């Protein structure tokens, strides 16, 4: 970033903060003045100050949807995920159809390990958007993590009925069949994912694992190497993973991997 660009950015941020201060005068004794000031502080990078202003906005107007939403985003950035979840839930109490809050809540619950809560939130997403194939994939992942494997497979199949070419659904199926220790089905799902998305390093890696589990060692190495070619950071993963290190050495497997159905 050039010096002139940095200077312009600094001027813009300063102007936004001044606009926030002006809001304190334009909207005296209202929730809106604190909300606007909070937005300005957030853009400036003062997350703690922004959170304080959003809280003041909520104190003056408890049903301020945007203040709850922005406070949730700010708290998540500050690392207070538990309170961020509470604020997303409060935003959804005010407006159950607030899609952005619902999507971010789902992601946050998944990241914090609340699989049951995430599954419930994804169910809510699908009630709002019944034809959302990716939503069924996300729900499948949450169900799998909570041990509900049959339901996870069912959600993947729903996603594929909506969009038969959704590679993410086959990747979720791969992982779920892996949990089941059903490696032949997992291999077929991984192969299909790679067919649909050949430039996906993640799909190539999953196929590599499934080839390993089913005894196709050299073919697995080829997939891992292709994943690294597509995304060099996978080389770091291979060095750190003791299960991958021996696979990077050529073996004697010269068989042809069966084609997916």
N, C-alpha and C positions, 0 to 999 in steps of 0.2 A: 504493500500500500504506500503510495507516494505521500510526501509531506503535505502537499496541497489537499489531497483527499482526506488525510487525517485531520487537517485543520477544518475542512468543511464539515466533517463528521462531528467534531467537537463543538462547532458553532451550532449545528442542528440539534445536538443533544442539549446544549445549554438553552436553546430556544424552547425545546420541549419542556424542560424543567420550569422555565419562566412561564410557559403556558399553564403548567400545573399550578404554579403559585397564583397566577391570575385567576384560575378557577376558584381559588379560595375566596376571592372577592366577588366573582361573577355569580357564584352559587353560595351565598352566605348561609351558614348553618344548615346545609343540606348534605345528604349522602353523596350527591353527585360531585361536589367539590373535592371530597376525599378520594372518590373513585378516579377522577381525572388526574389528581395529583399522584395517586398511586401508579397510574399508567406511565406518567412522565418519569417517575423515579425508577420504575422497572426498566424502561428503555435506556436510562442512564446507567443502569447496572447496580443501583442501590436496592437490592432485593429485600433486605430487612426493612428499609424505609417504606418500600412499596407495600409489603405485607401489613405494616402498621396502618397505612392509609386505607387499605382495603378493609381491615377490621373495623376501622372507624366508620367507614361507609356502611358496613353491615350492621353496626350498632345503631346507626340512625335509621336504617331501612333494612330490616332482616330479610325481606323478600327480594333484595337486589341480586338478580340472577348473575349478571356479569361480574359483580364484585366477588361473589362466591367462587365463580369459575376462575377468575384471575388470581384470587387468593390461593386456590388449589394449585394452579400452575406454578405460582411463586414459591409456595411451600415445598413442592416437589423439587424445584431447583435448589432450594435451601437444604434439602435432604430430610425434611420432616414429612415422610411419606404417610405416616399414620394420620396426621392431621389433614394432609392433602386428600386422602381418601374420604375423610369426613366431609370436607368441603365439596368434593364432587358429588357425594351423596346428597348434600343439602341442595346443590344446584338442581339435581334430578328430582328432589322432592318438590321444588318450585315448578320445574318444567320437566316432566318425565320423558318428553320427546326431544330433549336437548342432546342431539347426536354427538357433538364433539365431547361433551362431558362424559357421555356414556362410553365412547371409544377410549378416551384417556383413562377412565376408571378401570375398564377391562384390562388395559395394558399394565396399569399400576398394580392391580390386584395380582396379576400373573407374575410380575417382577418381584413382588413381596411374598410370594409363595402361598397366597390365599386362593388355592385352586377352586374350592367350592364357591367362594364369593365371585371369582372370575366367571365360573360356569353360569351362575345365576345372572350376572350382568350380561353375558353373551346371549343368554336366552331372551333377555329384555331387548337386546339389539335386534335379534331375529324376529321378535314380535313386531318391531317397528319396520323392519326390512326383511320380509320373509323370503325374498329371492336373492339374498346376499350370500353368494357362494363362499366368499372369503370368511364371512362370519361363522359359517358352519365349520370351516377349517380351524378357526380360532377356538371355537367351542370344543371341537374334537381334541385339541391340545390340552385344554383345561380339564376335560373329562379324563383324559389319559393320565395326567399328572395326579389326579385324585383317585386313580386305580379303577376307574369305570371304563374298562377297555372295550367291552362290547358296544357301549353307547358311543365311544369314540369312533369305532369303525363305522357305526351307523351314520354319524354326522359327516364323516368323510364321503360316504356314498351319497348322502344328500347333496353335498357340494358338487360331486361329479355328475349327478343328474341335472343340476342347474347348469354346470359348465364342465363338459367332459374333457376339456383341454386345460384344466387348471392344474398345473404342475405341483403347486403347493399342497393340493389335496392328496396327490400320490406320495409326496414326501411325508405328510402326516400319517398316511396309511403305512408307509415303510417303517416309521418309528413305532407305531402301535403294534404292527405284526412282530417287530423286533422284541417289544416288551412281552408279547405272547410266546416268543421263541419259535415263531413260525417263519423260519428263514426262507423257504421257497416262495411264499407269498410276499415276504418283504423284498426279496430280490426282484420279483416281477414288478412290484410297485415302484421300486427305485429305477429299474430300467425304463419304465414308462415315463417317470419324471424326467430322466435325461433325454429321452426321445422328444419330449415336449419343450424342454428348456436345456439344450445342449451346452449353452454358455454359462450355466449355473455351477459355480464351484461347490456350493453346498450340495447340490444334487449329485455331482460327481463323487464327492466324498462319501455320501450316504451309500451310493452304489458300490464304492470301494469297500466299505464295511460289510455290506451284504455279500459281496463276492468272496470276501475273506471268510465269513461265517459258513459259506456253502462250499469252500474248498478251491475256489478259482484264484489262486494266489497271484500269479503273474498278471492276470486280468485286473485284479484289485490294485496292484502297483501301478498299472497303466492309468487307472482312473484317478488315483491319488496324485500322480504326476500331472495329469491334465488339470486337476483342480488347482494345483500350484501354478501351472502356467496361466490359468484364467485369473487367479488371485494369489499373488506371491505371499500374502500373509499366511496362507495355509502351510507354507514351508515351516514357519515358526511353530504352528500347531503340531506338525509332524515331529519336529525335534523335541517338543515338550511331552508328547504322548508316547509312553513306553510301548503301547500296543501298535503304534504306527512305525516306530523306528525299524524293527526287523523287516517289516513289509517293504521298505524302500530298497532292500537288497534283492537282486534278481534271484528267482527260484527256478524250479524245473517244470512248472506247470505250463504245458503248451496246448492244453485242450481249448476247444472253442466253446465259449459261453453260449448256452442256449438262448435263442431270441425270445423276447417277451411276447406274450399272446397279442 
